[in-house]
């Protein structure tokens, strides 16, 4: 396939999707896609013109890497499970596909512009899926989603440092762009432009979502030795929750760790290329991330803002601290070895995974039983909430399911969940309004 034809195919796909959105009277969305296509198309035109004048050919090479397709498969599994209980996921799939085409287009022209070579692989897939796990923009402002993706690629391409004798990007690509955009939204008091609240609320609907995220995380831990990062983050979050709840006189949140935060510390901050390489460094990395995320949650709630960005902001900060964590890890290891305190047989990846699994099973019950916060005044509730429809599903329907069908909501209640799936779906789809009205009549 020739490169001009490939570029044209990307543009035609984007234009066709814009026409489809226009036919559905989703005008703002269609205009956003047309704008993104125009930007990419102009860049492609300049690139081909410069290449023709210089005579330097553009090349494509194999860029398939295991971390990319492994991460993409795990994210798709989570999307599928999430979509079984919230129809918003299925409705958003066409928009994710459009973002993927745009991401491939940006990746290609940026690589050809800088290196005259594009390494074709699955890299854009986990980036786009990761972004959409934490931030969706409403259709009338969907152009910001394309800005988010473009910013991700520019950050990944230009923000590098040398670690271990090789150049690597400093920040988790999607986390840095998510941090920048969400910070602007918060400072301008426009978090309402996104569906962030709906994302974190809808993630709580599947009965065994904690277990699914945990099992997906185990795959990452076994392949890339990230267990200590997640273990440190989970332990610090749980500890700080209990300490803060003790001093507040009541639980400060429904759960020790919210689902979206657990997702962040399992699949977002654990990027192997932007995390420490020493064992002590990984543990400190996770503990600082967990502590910072908890403090961000408190800070956002004190100003009565939704806390769906709390797990994002700390990722770039701990990424910058990675060399320091590794230096501490090397120093501690050398100090312990010099005093013969270091065990001859150090714990391997399987030992740490087993330790994390034991700890997770110990605390899982507290994740599965949300507490009622009617008496606590600290921190204050956020001013922004989900849409009325999501509020109905999240509060009324889930409460009804937990009371009438408790078995699927027990730890690792997968068998009961499969048996009761149809009934749960019916409650989520049809029972919410009736249940809400019955509450009002009492």
N, C-alpha and C positions, 0 to 999 in steps of 0.2 A: 504494500500500500504506500503510495507516494505521500510525502509530508503535506503538500498543499491540499490533497484530497482529504487527508485526515483532519486538517484544520477546518476545511469546509464542512466535513461531516459533523464536527462538534458544533459549529455555528448553526447548521441546519437543525440539529437536535434542539438547541436552545430556542431557536425561532419557532419551531413546531410546537414546543411546549408553551411558549408565550401565546401562540394562536389558540391552543386548546384552552388555556386559562381565560382568554378573551371570549371564547365562545360560551364559557360558563358564567360570563359577566363578572369575572374576578379581575376587574380592570386594573386596580392598583398593583396586583401581583404580576399581571402581564407586562405592565410598564416597567416594573423592577427587572424582570427577566430581559426585556428588550434593552434596557439601559446597560445591564451587565454584558449582554452580547455585543453591544456597540463598543464598549471599552475593550473587550477581548479582541473583537474583530479589527479595530484600529491598530492595536498592538501587533496582531498577526500581519497586517498589511505592511506596517513599518519593518517588521522583522524580515519578511520575504523580500522587500525592496532593498534593504541593506545587504542581505545575503546575495542577491543577484548582482549588486554592484561590486561587492568584494570578491565574489567567486568562491567564498569559503562554504563548503557544503554543511548542511544540517544532518545530524546523525541520530539514530535511535539505538539503544542497547537494552539488554535485559537487566531490569532493576528489581526483580522479584526477590523479596527478603522474607524469611520466616516470621519475624516479629510482626510484620505488617498483616499478613493474611491470618496469622493466629489471632491477633487482636481483633481483626475484622470479624472473624467467625464467632468469637466470644461475644462481641457487641451485638451481632445479629441475633444470637441466641437470646440475649437480654431483651432486645426489641420485640422478638416474637412472643416471649412470655409476657411482657408488658402489654403488648397489643391484644392478648387474649382477654384482658379485662378492661381495657380502655380503647374505645374506637378512635380516639384522637390520633393514635399512632398510625393506624391504617390510612386515615385521611391525610396524614402528613407525609406518607411514603413518596407520592409524586414530587413533593417539594425537596425531599432528600435526594431523589434521583437527579433533579435539576441542579442541585448544589454539587453533586458528584461530577456531572459533566463540566460545570464551571470550574471546579477544583482541578480536574485533569487539564482543562484549557489553560488555566493560570500556571499550573506546574510546568506544562510543556513550553509555553512561550518564555517563562522566566528562565528555565534551564537552557533553552536554545539561545536566548539573549546573552547569557553569561558564559556558557561553556560550548555552545554549538553542538551540544549532545543532550538528549533527553533519555534518562534511564526510566523505562516504562515498567511499572509494577503496580502493586496494590496500595502504595503509600497514601494516596488521597482518600481511600475508603475509611481507614480507622480515624483519620483526621476529621472528616465530615461527620461520621457517626459519633465521635466523641463530642464534638461541638454541639450536636443536636441532642445529646443526652442531658445537657445543662442549660441551653438557651435557645429558644425559638422566638423569632420575632413575628408579630401579628402581620397578616397579609398586607395591610395598608402601609406597613413599614418594612416590607420584606427586603428592600434594597440593602438594609443594614446587615442582613444575613450574608449577602455577597461581600460586603465590606469586611465582615468578620473573617470570611474565608481568605480573601485577598491579604488581609493583615497577617493572618496565620502564616501564609507562605513567605511573605516578606520577612517576618521575624525569623522563621526557620532558615532562610537563605542568608541573611546578613548578620545575625547575632551568633557568632561562633567564638570559641576559645579552644586552647590546646590542652587536652587531658590525656595522660599516658602516652604522649608522643604522637597523638593524632588529633586532627581538628574535629570538633563535634559541636553541635548546637548547644547553647547555654540553657535555654528554657524549653520546657515541654511546650511544643508549638501551639497547640490548641489552648492550653491554659493561659499563656501570656496574652493572646488576643482576647480571650474571654474576660480576663482581668481588666484589660484596658477599656473594652467596650462597656462592661458592666459598671466600672468606676465612673465613666462619663454619664451613664444613665442615672446612677445614684446621685452624682453631684448636680445634675440638672433636674432631679426629682422626676425622672421619666422611666422608672422601672416598669410602669404600666404598658410600655411599648412592647414588652416581651410577654411570653407565656411561662415565665419561670415559675410562678406560683403554681400554675396548673401542672407543670411537670413534676414538682416535688410532691404535690398532693396525689396525683394519679399514680405515682410510683408506689404509694402505700396500698393500692387496691389489691394486687395479687397476694394471696394468703401466705405464700412462702417465698417472698421476694428476697428476704435476707439470706435464706438458704441458697437460692439460685445465684446471687451475687457471690456468696462465700464459695460455692463450688466452682464458679468461673474463675474466681481469684486463685484457687488452688492450682489450676492449670498454669497460670502465669507464674506462680511461685515455684512450681516444680521445674519449669523451663528456664526461668531467668533469675532465680535466687532473690526474689523480692520479699520473702516472708518477713524479715525483720523490719522492713519499712511498715508494712501493714500492722504487724504485731505492736510496734511502738506507737503507731497512731491510734489504734483501737484502745490500747491500755491507757494512754494518756486521756483520751476522750471519756472513757468510763470513769476513771478516777476523778477527773475534774467535775464531771456531772454530779457524782455523789458528794464531793466536798462542797460544791456550790449549793446543792439542794439542802445540805445540812445547815449551812449558814442562812439560807433563805427561809428555812422553816417548812418548805414544801418542794416537791419536784419542780425544777425550773423549765422542764419541757416534757412532752409526752413520753419520750424515749431517751435512754442514755445516748444513743446515736441515731439520728434520723436516717431514713433510707438513702436519701440523696448524698448525705455525708459519707455513709458507709460505702456507697458506690465510688465516691471520689477517692477515698483512702485505699480502695481495693483495686480500681482500674485506671485512675487518672494520675495520681502522684507516683505510681510505681513504674513509670517509664524507665527502662534500664539505662538508656543513654544519658539521662539527666538526673540520675540518682547516684549516691556514693557506691564505691566498690568494696570498701572494708566493712566488716560485720558491725563493728562499733559505730562506724559512720552511718550505716543504714538504720540502725536502731535510733540514733540521735536524730537523724533526718525525719523518721516517722514520728518520733515524740514531739519534735518542734512543730511539725505540720499539724499534728493532732491538737496541740496546745493552742497554736495560732488560730486554727479553725474554730475552736471553742470560744476563744476571746472575740473573734470576728462575729460569731453568732450573738454573743452578749452585747457587743457594741451596736450591731444593727438593730437588735430588739430595743435597746435603750433609746434609740432615735425613732422607734416604731416603724422600721422598714422591714420588709420581708427578708428572710435570711437565706434565700436560695443561692446567693453568691458567696456565702461564707466559705465553702469548701474550695472555691476557685482562687481566691485572692492569695492564699498562702503558698500556692504552688510555685510561682515565680520567685518568691522570697527565699524559700528553701532551696530552689535550684541554684540561686546565687551563692548559697552557703555551702554547696557541695564540696569544693576544695577544702574548706575549713573542717568539715565533718571528716573527710578522709585523712587530713593531717592529724586530727585528734585520734582517729581510729588507729593510725599507724603508730602514734606515740604511745597510746595505751597498750597496744599489742607488744611493742618493743619493751616497754617498762615491765609488763607482766612476764614476758619471756625471760628478761634479765634476772628476775627474782624467782624463776622456776614456778610461777603461779599459773602459767598457761598450760592447760592439759595437753598431754601428748596427742591424744585423739580428740581433736576439736569437733564440736557438733557439725554434722553435714546438713545439706539442704533438707533431707528427709526428717532429721531430728527436729529442725526448726519448724518444719511444716506440721509435724506431729504435735509439737508444743502449742503452735497457734490453733490447731484444730481442737485441742483439749480446752484451751482458754475460750474459744468461741462457743463450744458446747456448754461451758460453765455459765456464760452470760446470755445465752440465746433466749432463755425464758423471759428475761427482762425486756428483750427486743420485741417479743411476741405479745406482750401485755401492756398496751399504752395506758398511762395513768390519766386521770381527770385533773385538770389544773384550775378548777373553779375557785380555789382558795388562795392561790399564789398570786402575788402582785409583782413579783420580780422574776424575770424581766417583763415589761409591759408587752401586750400583744401588738403585732404589727398593724399599721393603719390600712395597708393594702391586703386584700384577700383574693381568693380565687373567684371565678365567675359564679353566679348563683347556681348554674347547672352543676359545676364541679363541686360546689359546696354541698349540694344535695346528695350527690353520689358519695363524696368523701365522708361526710358526717353521718347522714341518715342511713344510706344503703349499707355502708360498711359496718356501722353499729348494729343494724338489723342482722346482717350475716353473722357477725361474731356471736350474737345472742342466740340466734335460731339454728345456726350450723357451725358450732364451735370446733368440730374435729379438724377441718382443713387448716385452721389457724393455730393448731398446736405445732410445736417444733417438728420440722421435717414431716409435716402432714401431707405428703404428696399423694399417697394412696387415697386418702379421704378427699383430697382436693379434686382428683380425677373423677371420683365417683359423684361428687357434688357439683361439678363444674357447671352443668346446665342450670342448676338451681341458682347458683351464685350469679351467673350471667343474667338470668331473668330478674333477679333482685336489682342488680346494678342498672339494668335497662328500664324496667317497668315499675319496680316497687317503690322507688324513691319518693315520688310525688305523693302517693297514697300514704306512705309512712309519715311523711312530713305533715300532711294534713291531719293525720290521726293525732300527732303530737300537739298540734295547735288546738284541736278540739278538747283535749284533756284539761 
